[in-house]
């Protein structure tokens, strides 16, 4: 497992650089506000469809959530892009002995109200047009390892160009208390409902 590392100088540089990349490559980032409980950490659950996903949420965290950003990514990705560990990324290696260590680490992060932990529960990239978001079981372990005193934020993301050369990223957010759900199936069902409703709103946009 590769853990995220703290280095103020490196973090500050990449924080500036990631925001610059988002502004350079996207026409706009459109999102809705949700209530944020400053006394609770955030478990941010999002669909995963592009290389940009983690960077967009890193930037959104600066704009809206204002928490200490963490994201779980594949170990091969973080070893290929080692700078990511300085921007809050930590690794998971499926099928390895270290996977339980990673899931416990993520659960422990949620016990600190200053933290935000981004999870892509699909476990791999899927088309932005997929109808169903299927969760892998690792999320249930993360929740179990935490004290469950966090706030869920569901994010459904879509990218459209419309009449612009650069794409616009649309992120639909919805918040829940951890106590709202009895298990992973309930979380997945609630997320699926949010994702489908967001898709309906997205396809109704006319420019």
VEXTORMAR-512057 format. One record per residue (C-alpha): residue in three letters; residue number from 1; x, z, y negated. Coordinates in steps of 0.1 Angstrom, whole numbers, plus 5000, padded with zeros to 4 digits. Example, Ala and Ser with C-alpha at 12.3 -4.5 7.8 and 13.67 -1.06 7.14 Angstrom:
BEGIN
@residu: ALA | num: 1 | c1: 5123 | c3: 5078 | c2: 5045
@residu: SER | num: 2 | c1: 5137 | c3: 5071 | c2: 5011
This chain:
BEGIN
@residu: UNK | num: 1 | c1: 5000 | c3: 5000 | c2: 5000
@residu: UNK | num: 2 | c1: 5012 | c3: 4991 | c2: 4965
@residu: UNK | num: 3 | c1: 4999 | c3: 5016 | c2: 4939
@residu: UNK | num: 4 | c1: 4994 | c3: 5009 | c2: 4903
@residu: UNK | num: 5 | c1: 5022 | c3: 5021 | c2: 4880
@residu: UNK | num: 6 | c1: 5022 | c3: 5035 | c2: 4845
@residu: UNK | num: 7 | c1: 5045 | c3: 5020 | c2: 4819
@residu: UNK | num: 8 | c1: 5032 | c3: 5020 | c2: 4784
@residu: UNK | num: 9 | c1: 5053 | c3: 4992 | c2: 4771
@residu: UNK | num: 10 | c1: 5046 | c3: 4968 | c2: 4800
@residu: UNK | num: 11 | c1: 5009 | c3: 4977 | c2: 4800
@residu: UNK | num: 12 | c1: 5006 | c3: 4972 | c2: 4762
@residu: UNK | num: 13 | c1: 5022 | c3: 4937 | c2: 4765
@residu: UNK | num: 14 | c1: 5000 | c3: 4925 | c2: 4793
@residu: UNK | num: 15 | c1: 4969 | c3: 4941 | c2: 4777
@residu: UNK | num: 16 | c1: 4976 | c3: 4919 | c2: 4747
@residu: UNK | num: 17 | c1: 4985 | c3: 4889 | c2: 4768
@residu: UNK | num: 18 | c1: 4954 | c3: 4890 | c2: 4791
@residu: UNK | num: 19 | c1: 4931 | c3: 4892 | c2: 4760
@residu: UNK | num: 20 | c1: 4950 | c3: 4863 | c2: 4745
@residu: UNK | num: 21 | c1: 4945 | c3: 4843 | c2: 4777
@residu: UNK | num: 22 | c1: 4908 | c3: 4850 | c2: 4778
@residu: UNK | num: 23 | c1: 4904 | c3: 4839 | c2: 4742
@residu: UNK | num: 24 | c1: 4925 | c3: 4808 | c2: 4748
@residu: UNK | num: 25 | c1: 4908 | c3: 4796 | c2: 4780
@residu: UNK | num: 26 | c1: 4872 | c3: 4806 | c2: 4774
@residu: UNK | num: 27 | c1: 4848 | c3: 4795 | c2: 4747
@residu: UNK | num: 28 | c1: 4830 | c3: 4829 | c2: 4748
@residu: UNK | num: 29 | c1: 4824 | c3: 4860 | c2: 4769
@residu: UNK | num: 30 | c1: 4787 | c3: 4870 | c2: 4769
@residu: UNK | num: 31 | c1: 4776 | c3: 4903 | c2: 4782
@residu: UNK | num: 32 | c1: 4750 | c3: 4930 | c2: 4777
@residu: UNK | num: 33 | c1: 4756 | c3: 4966 | c2: 4768
@residu: UNK | num: 34 | c1: 4748 | c3: 4994 | c2: 4792
@residu: UNK | num: 35 | c1: 4748 | c3: 5032 | c2: 4786
@residu: UNK | num: 36 | c1: 4782 | c3: 5047 | c2: 4794
@residu: UNK | num: 37 | c1: 4786 | c3: 5084 | c2: 4805
@residu: UNK | num: 38 | c1: 4819 | c3: 5095 | c2: 4791
@residu: UNK | num: 39 | c1: 4819 | c3: 5125 | c2: 4815
@residu: UNK | num: 40 | c1: 4818 | c3: 5103 | c2: 4845
@residu: UNK | num: 41 | c1: 4841 | c3: 5077 | c2: 4860
@residu: UNK | num: 42 | c1: 4828 | c3: 5041 | c2: 4866
@residu: UNK | num: 43 | c1: 4826 | c3: 5023 | c2: 4899
@residu: UNK | num: 44 | c1: 4823 | c3: 4987 | c2: 4888
@residu: UNK | num: 45 | c1: 4810 | c3: 4964 | c2: 4915
@residu: UNK | num: 46 | c1: 4812 | c3: 4926 | c2: 4909
@residu: UNK | num: 47 | c1: 4809 | c3: 4893 | c2: 4927
@residu: UNK | num: 48 | c1: 4842 | c3: 4875 | c2: 4932
@residu: UNK | num: 49 | c1: 4843 | c3: 4838 | c2: 4925
@residu: UNK | num: 50 | c1: 4875 | c3: 4829 | c2: 4905
@residu: UNK | num: 51 | c1: 4911 | c3: 4838 | c2: 4897
@residu: UNK | num: 52 | c1: 4899 | c3: 4849 | c2: 4863
@residu: UNK | num: 53 | c1: 4876 | c3: 4877 | c2: 4875
@residu: UNK | num: 54 | c1: 4900 | c3: 4906 | c2: 4873
@residu: UNK | num: 55 | c1: 4913 | c3: 4895 | c2: 4839
@residu: UNK | num: 56 | c1: 4878 | c3: 4891 | c2: 4825
@residu: UNK | num: 57 | c1: 4868 | c3: 4926 | c2: 4835
@residu: UNK | num: 58 | c1: 4901 | c3: 4940 | c2: 4822
@residu: UNK | num: 59 | c1: 4892 | c3: 4925 | c2: 4788
@residu: UNK | num: 60 | c1: 4856 | c3: 4937 | c2: 4791
@residu: UNK | num: 61 | c1: 4868 | c3: 4972 | c2: 4798
@residu: UNK | num: 62 | c1: 4887 | c3: 4972 | c2: 4764
@residu: UNK | num: 63 | c1: 4855 | c3: 4959 | c2: 4746
@residu: UNK | num: 64 | c1: 4828 | c3: 4980 | c2: 4763
@residu: UNK | num: 65 | c1: 4838 | c3: 5006 | c2: 4789
@residu: UNK | num: 66 | c1: 4870 | c3: 5019 | c2: 4773
@residu: UNK | num: 67 | c1: 4882 | c3: 5036 | c2: 4805
@residu: UNK | num: 68 | c1: 4915 | c3: 5036 | c2: 4823
@residu: UNK | num: 69 | c1: 4913 | c3: 5003 | c2: 4843
@residu: UNK | num: 70 | c1: 4919 | c3: 5001 | c2: 4880
@residu: UNK | num: 71 | c1: 4912 | c3: 4972 | c2: 4904
@residu: UNK | num: 72 | c1: 4917 | c3: 4969 | c2: 4942
@residu: UNK | num: 73 | c1: 4932 | c3: 4935 | c2: 4952
@residu: UNK | num: 74 | c1: 4948 | c3: 4920 | c2: 4983
@residu: UNK | num: 75 | c1: 4983 | c3: 4931 | c2: 4990
@residu: UNK | num: 76 | c1: 4996 | c3: 4895 | c2: 4992
@residu: UNK | num: 77 | c1: 4982 | c3: 4889 | c2: 4957
@residu: UNK | num: 78 | c1: 4999 | c3: 4919 | c2: 4941
@residu: UNK | num: 79 | c1: 5032 | c3: 4911 | c2: 4958
@residu: UNK | num: 80 | c1: 5030 | c3: 4875 | c2: 4945
@residu: UNK | num: 81 | c1: 5021 | c3: 4888 | c2: 4910
@residu: UNK | num: 82 | c1: 5040 | c3: 4921 | c2: 4907
@residu: UNK | num: 83 | c1: 5031 | c3: 4926 | c2: 4871
@residu: UNK | num: 84 | c1: 4995 | c3: 4934 | c2: 4881
@residu: UNK | num: 85 | c1: 5004 | c3: 4968 | c2: 4893
@residu: UNK | num: 86 | c1: 5012 | c3: 4977 | c2: 4856
@residu: UNK | num: 87 | c1: 4977 | c3: 4966 | c2: 4846
@residu: UNK | num: 88 | c1: 4958 | c3: 4989 | c2: 4870
@residu: UNK | num: 89 | c1: 4959 | c3: 4969 | c2: 4902
@residu: UNK | num: 90 | c1: 4965 | c3: 4986 | c2: 4936
@residu: UNK | num: 91 | c1: 4966 | c3: 4968 | c2: 4969
@residu: UNK | num: 92 | c1: 4946 | c3: 4968 | c2: 5001
@residu: UNK | num: 93 | c1: 4958 | c3: 4952 | c2: 5034
@residu: UNK | num: 94 | c1: 4930 | c3: 4945 | c2: 5058
@residu: UNK | num: 95 | c1: 4937 | c3: 4955 | c2: 5094
@residu: UNK | num: 96 | c1: 4967 | c3: 4975 | c2: 5085
@residu: UNK | num: 97 | c1: 4973 | c3: 5012 | c2: 5091
@residu: UNK | num: 98 | c1: 4975 | c3: 5018 | c2: 5053
@residu: UNK | num: 99 | c1: 4939 | c3: 5007 | c2: 5047
@residu: UNK | num: 100 | c1: 4925 | c3: 5042 | c2: 5049
@residu: UNK | num: 101 | c1: 4952 | c3: 5054 | c2: 5025
@residu: UNK | num: 102 | c1: 4940 | c3: 5027 | c2: 5000
@residu: UNK | num: 103 | c1: 4904 | c3: 5036 | c2: 5004
@residu: UNK | num: 104 | c1: 4911 | c3: 5073 | c2: 4999
@residu: UNK | num: 105 | c1: 4932 | c3: 5065 | c2: 4968
@residu: UNK | num: 106 | c1: 4903 | c3: 5045 | c2: 4953
@residu: UNK | num: 107 | c1: 4879 | c3: 5074 | c2: 4961
@residu: UNK | num: 108 | c1: 4903 | c3: 5099 | c2: 4945
@residu: UNK | num: 109 | c1: 4905 | c3: 5077 | c2: 4913
@residu: UNK | num: 110 | c1: 4867 | c3: 5081 | c2: 4909
@residu: UNK | num: 111 | c1: 4871 | c3: 5118 | c2: 4906
@residu: UNK | num: 112 | c1: 4887 | c3: 5114 | c2: 4872
@residu: UNK | num: 113 | c1: 4861 | c3: 5107 | c2: 4845
@residu: UNK | num: 114 | c1: 4886 | c3: 5087 | c2: 4825
@residu: UNK | num: 115 | c1: 4889 | c3: 5061 | c2: 4852
@residu: UNK | num: 116 | c1: 4871 | c3: 5028 | c2: 4860
@residu: UNK | num: 117 | c1: 4876 | c3: 5013 | c2: 4894
@residu: UNK | num: 118 | c1: 4867 | c3: 4976 | c2: 4899
@residu: UNK | num: 119 | c1: 4858 | c3: 4966 | c2: 4935
@residu: UNK | num: 120 | c1: 4849 | c3: 4931 | c2: 4947
@residu: UNK | num: 121 | c1: 4829 | c3: 4942 | c2: 4978
@residu: UNK | num: 122 | c1: 4828 | c3: 4907 | c2: 4993
@residu: UNK | num: 123 | c1: 4865 | c3: 4911 | c2: 5001
@residu: UNK | num: 124 | c1: 4873 | c3: 4874 | c2: 4994
@residu: UNK | num: 125 | c1: 4865 | c3: 4846 | c2: 4970
@residu: UNK | num: 126 | c1: 4831 | c3: 4830 | c2: 4973
@residu: UNK | num: 127 | c1: 4813 | c3: 4802 | c2: 4954
@residu: UNK | num: 128 | c1: 4797 | c3: 4811 | c2: 4921
@residu: UNK | num: 129 | c1: 4766 | c3: 4795 | c2: 4936
@residu: UNK | num: 130 | c1: 4763 | c3: 4817 | c2: 4966
@residu: UNK | num: 131 | c1: 4728 | c3: 4832 | c2: 4971
@residu: UNK | num: 132 | c1: 4738 | c3: 4864 | c2: 4990
@residu: UNK | num: 133 | c1: 4765 | c3: 4890 | c2: 4982
@residu: UNK | num: 134 | c1: 4775 | c3: 4906 | c2: 5015
@residu: UNK | num: 135 | c1: 4795 | c3: 4939 | c2: 5013
@residu: UNK | num: 136 | c1: 4823 | c3: 4948 | c2: 5035
@residu: UNK | num: 137 | c1: 4823 | c3: 4984 | c2: 5048
@residu: UNK | num: 138 | c1: 4854 | c3: 4995 | c2: 5028
@residu: UNK | num: 139 | c1: 4832 | c3: 5004 | c2: 4999
@residu: UNK | num: 140 | c1: 4813 | c3: 5029 | c2: 5019
@residu: UNK | num: 141 | c1: 4846 | c3: 5047 | c2: 5027
@residu: UNK | num: 142 | c1: 4856 | c3: 5047 | c2: 4990
@residu: UNK | num: 143 | c1: 4823 | c3: 5063 | c2: 4981
@residu: UNK | num: 144 | c1: 4827 | c3: 5089 | c2: 5009
@residu: UNK | num: 145 | c1: 4862 | c3: 5098 | c2: 4998
@residu: UNK | num: 146 | c1: 4850 | c3: 5105 | c2: 4962
@residu: UNK | num: 147 | c1: 4830 | c3: 5135 | c2: 4950
@residu: UNK | num: 148 | c1: 4803 | c3: 5110 | c2: 4940
@residu: UNK | num: 149 | c1: 4802 | c3: 5121 | c2: 4904
@residu: UNK | num: 150 | c1: 4806 | c3: 5086 | c2: 4891
@residu: UNK | num: 151 | c1: 4784 | c3: 5060 | c2: 4875
@residu: UNK | num: 152 | c1: 4777 | c3: 5027 | c2: 4891
@residu: UNK | num: 153 | c1: 4779 | c3: 4996 | c2: 4870
@residu: UNK | num: 154 | c1: 4767 | c3: 4964 | c2: 4887
@residu: UNK | num: 155 | c1: 4781 | c3: 4931 | c2: 4873
@residu: UNK | num: 156 | c1: 4768 | c3: 4897 | c2: 4881
@residu: UNK | num: 157 | c1: 4791 | c3: 4870 | c2: 4867
@residu: UNK | num: 158 | c1: 4786 | c3: 4833 | c2: 4862
@residu: UNK | num: 159 | c1: 4806 | c3: 4806 | c2: 4844
@residu: UNK | num: 160 | c1: 4791 | c3: 4776 | c2: 4826
@residu: UNK | num: 161 | c1: 4805 | c3: 4749 | c2: 4803
@residu: UNK | num: 162 | c1: 4773 | c3: 4734 | c2: 4789
@residu: UNK | num: 163 | c1: 4784 | c3: 4713 | c2: 4759
@residu: UNK | num: 164 | c1: 4818 | c3: 4730 | c2: 4754
@residu: UNK | num: 165 | c1: 4851 | c3: 4719 | c2: 4768
@residu: UNK | num: 166 | c1: 4859 | c3: 4755 | c2: 4775
@residu: UNK | num: 167 | c1: 4837 | c3: 4776 | c2: 4798
@residu: UNK | num: 168 | c1: 4816 | c3: 4805 | c2: 4788
@residu: UNK | num: 169 | c1: 4817 | c3: 4836 | c2: 4811
@residu: UNK | num: 170 | c1: 4783 | c3: 4853 | c2: 4814
@residu: UNK | num: 171 | c1: 4784 | c3: 4889 | c2: 4828
@residu: UNK | num: 172 | c1: 4751 | c3: 4907 | c2: 4835
@residu: UNK | num: 173 | c1: 4755 | c3: 4945 | c2: 4837
@residu: UNK | num: 174 | c1: 4732 | c3: 4972 | c2: 4850
@residu: UNK | num: 175 | c1: 4740 | c3: 5009 | c2: 4854
@residu: UNK | num: 176 | c1: 4729 | c3: 5035 | c2: 4880
@residu: UNK | num: 177 | c1: 4738 | c3: 5071 | c2: 4889
@residu: UNK | num: 178 | c1: 4756 | c3: 5076 | c2: 4922
@residu: UNK | num: 179 | c1: 4728 | c3: 5099 | c2: 4933
@residu: UNK | num: 180 | c1: 4704 | c3: 5070 | c2: 4932
@residu: UNK | num: 181 | c1: 4716 | c3: 5057 | c2: 4966
@residu: UNK | num: 182 | c1: 4717 | c3: 5073 | c2: 5000
@residu: UNK | num: 183 | c1: 4741 | c3: 5048 | c2: 5016
@residu: UNK | num: 184 | c1: 4759 | c3: 5015 | c2: 5015
@residu: UNK | num: 185 | c1: 4728 | c3: 4995 | c2: 5025
@residu: UNK | num: 186 | c1: 4709 | c3: 5008 | c2: 4995
@residu: UNK | num: 187 | c1: 4738 | c3: 5000 | c2: 4972
@residu: UNK | num: 188 | c1: 4740 | c3: 4964 | c2: 4986
@residu: UNK | num: 189 | c1: 4703 | c3: 4959 | c2: 4984
@residu: UNK | num: 190 | c1: 4702 | c3: 4971 | c2: 4948
@residu: UNK | num: 191 | c1: 4732 | c3: 4949 | c2: 4939
@residu: UNK | num: 192 | c1: 4716 | c3: 4919 | c2: 4956
@residu: UNK | num: 193 | c1: 4684 | c3: 4924 | c2: 4936
@residu: UNK | num: 194 | c1: 4704 | c3: 4926 | c2: 4904
@residu: UNK | num: 195 | c1: 4725 | c3: 4895 | c2: 4913
@residu: UNK | num: 196 | c1: 4694 | c3: 4874 | c2: 4921
@residu: UNK | num: 197 | c1: 4676 | c3: 4884 | c2: 4889
@residu: UNK | num: 198 | c1: 4707 | c3: 4877 | c2: 4869
@residu: UNK | num: 199 | c1: 4709 | c3: 4842 | c2: 4885
@residu: UNK | num: 200 | c1: 4673 | c3: 4835 | c2: 4875
@residu: UNK | num: 201 | c1: 4680 | c3: 4844 | c2: 4839
@residu: UNK | num: 202 | c1: 4712 | c3: 4823 | c2: 4840
@residu: UNK | num: 203 | c1: 4696 | c3: 4792 | c2: 4853
@residu: UNK | num: 204 | c1: 4669 | c3: 4795 | c2: 4827
@residu: UNK | num: 205 | c1: 4694 | c3: 4791 | c2: 4799
@residu: UNK | num: 206 | c1: 4690 | c3: 4758 | c2: 4779
@residu: UNK | num: 207 | c1: 4715 | c3: 4747 | c2: 4753
